[in-house]
Amino acid sequence: MVNDSEKVSNELPQMLGARKSELSEWYHNILLLADIVDIRYNIKGMNVWKAYGYQMMQNLKHFWDDMFKNDGIQELYFPQIIPISYCEQNPEWWAGFKEEGFKVIAGENNEIQGALRPTGEAAIYPMYALWIRTYRDLPFRAYETVSSFRYETAHTRPLIRDREITVWHEIHTVHATKEDSLNEALLHVEFYKKMWNHVALKPLIVEKPEWEVFPGAVGGIEFYYISPDGKAMENGSVNILGQAYAKKFNIKYKDKNGQDETAWQVCTGNGARLLSAVLIQHGDDKGLIVPPNIATYQAVIIPIIFEKEKEKTLESALQLKHELQKAGIRVHLDDRDETPGKKYYEWELKGVPVRIEIGPRDITNHQLVLVQRNVGKKIIVKRENIVGEVNGMLHAVQSELLAKSESDVHKLLEYADTVDEVGRVIDSAKTAKIHWCRNGKCYDTLKKIREGAEIFGSDYYEKKPGKCVVCGKDTENLAYYAKTY
Ligand SMILES: [Zn+2]
């Protein structure tokens, strides 16, 4: 039964809204208006992917599939239902989901009892314990792409905080030594850097505060997206598990001398949240601007129809479509019986990077009109050069989006060296960069400065001598403080 307070609205938004001043509303509206997901499914936090959005997500998935597999990480699939007997092998993990997670009970006498996977460890590690016997089985490196289910009591937000977290990949690796596991973790960081670059985003890469790491684990490296309102969104994490889980799930191997040793592990994951950052970052008041690398359609052809030359125009448009397809460009011909103006509006909203206009005069003059979505630049090109021109424009969109993302992050960060300054930075809708001594007391003091704001991590690369913004102690640790999603 779906509770009344949980009911979702069936109304479609009439207007997109201004991206800058009403970001949250803009994001909500664009998902529906641009056919990314339909959030009107009657369980809050569970969305229906629509074809246009799902293809974009699949294009991103193909990128990680290739990247992981080319590096020798094998793809597996584990059942969605985790038996309670597996869950109970790690009581600390299970405690987080036992009360409020999604449960499955089936059979005449309820003989099947399980949890819909909140995360993968409890499904995967009992099997790893069976598969890994000796040092020859290591490293063991695998991933799967799957949904995860969390009962979120707080505000859900499509693709950001869902109850079914979809198109989620998680890599789980097992190693003989701590050193091997640390090297693997660094490799995963490199994977993620490539993935962010592929979607023209510039992340912050941070170390988790130690108390946010699973008890017994070595550490965690997280990727954060800073949105235009200065808020930080966790978006992918590499967890260096140490032996914490291997001990619980009994993942052991025999070393060269036949001695039993406990294995070392890394787990890394992210999913549709990365697409949400893509959608939020690359947009304007007209709609989305989809990076060409993952665009469902990289170009859209709009025929300009005059009744007496209709057939000829459509035929030329179709030829053009085939030529571009043959060159490997994802192209759509919009030959619906609608005005060009309406089509321009719709495809701008959906963020197709390049628009190609073709009318009778263009056909006569052996030319085409190209419009670049991110800057609105309109150029006339020779018909014979179309493949090169479109590819050139796609390349320009991709690199301009990345450059803008880098400059936006830069503008959204501000260094603060007093507690008052930290508050002022948050009030100006930015993320504060601060010196922090890593002490929990200073962390707690900062948490009280602005509601909903906290230190979400320390810069993984940058170190610089300074004084803790709270206690004044010398430290080289640079941390980030912001309101978080
Ligand atoms: Zn301090």
Boltz pocket constraint, residues with backbone or C-beta under 6 A from the ligand:
constraints:
  - pocket:
      binder: B
      contacts: [[A, 436], [A, 437], [A, 438], [A, 439], [A, 442], [A, 468], [A, 469], [A, 470], [A, 471], [A, 472], [A, 473]]
      max_distance: 6.0
